[in-house]
């Protein structure tokens, strides 16, 4: 009788423990669960019970201890990270999700034409992204990436990056973006047009950053690059407003004044011939490819079209360019009727005049 009673108790106990592995919890809404690094099995199960995703954490732990001997202290292969768990699932199904590491991914977008400072600011503000670079200088960051001799500006690929909240660091995103930009630049440089006026891929990257800042239409990137190539070959100054703005730095208030155009510094392409010493922004893939495969054009000037399209009017001569500029000024004064063909203010670069 005692043996029979013991057997009955054992069967009932096993059914109770086994039910903890297959009967869903009482949660009726999707729950968020964060599993920290090194979490114990007991801690994870207790959190699941607290969020009503499972019924009894103790019974489920016994079930796992019996089925997975030797894995009592640490969660059996559970991956750290942030999870989103639907209600009504069997506890073993939930644990399978944790073991397989099917975490919720967040995203951060680095915009083409941002400066590296803007990129760093976005990384620091991004919720869920662990910060390890806050107190590092740009030079220290590049050293961490194994490129201490490279300037940070322009060296990171604008793109949308996925990351695991709570476990991914801003340095990891920086490394992904740096490696991606290196690959893009290397591939574009290897397939570049012959006889371009660049001594190195770094010079091409500097011009690509200007092309990025100047173009609103993807279809015009190669033509804008062609204008700059023409000016470089002729020894003409690029006269790029974005480079002037970059040289002004934090003091820039949205307006470029005559004194800004006359104030000489390494980034003022109104006072200096050739390329700036570094990129002025983060150029995207298309801007880099266009710069190294520019459109063949006789244009030396361009101004923006005032129709909101982001397009430009290109001119081969200064006289033609001046006529386009005067039409733009007429539009500003209201001399031209609505809908008349016009050009907007001179494009930030390659205007040859102000």
Secondary structure, DSSP 8 states (H G I E B T S, - for coil): -HHHHHHHHHHHHHHHHHHHHHS--S--S-EEEEE-TT-BHHHHHHHHHHTTSSS-HHHHHHHHHHHSTT-SSB-SS---EEEEE-TT--HHHHHHHHHHT---EEEEE--TT--HHHHHHHHHH-TT-B---TT--HHHHHHHTT-TTS-STT-S---EEEEETTT-BHHHHHHHHHHHHHHHHHHHHHT--TT-S-SSHHHHHHHHHHHHHH-S-GGGHHHHHHHHHHHHHHT-----HHHHHHHHGGG--S---HHHHHS--TT-TTTS-S--SS-SS---HHHHHHHHT-------EEEE-TTSS--EEEESSHHHHHHHHHHHHHHHHT-S-TTS----SB-SSS-S--
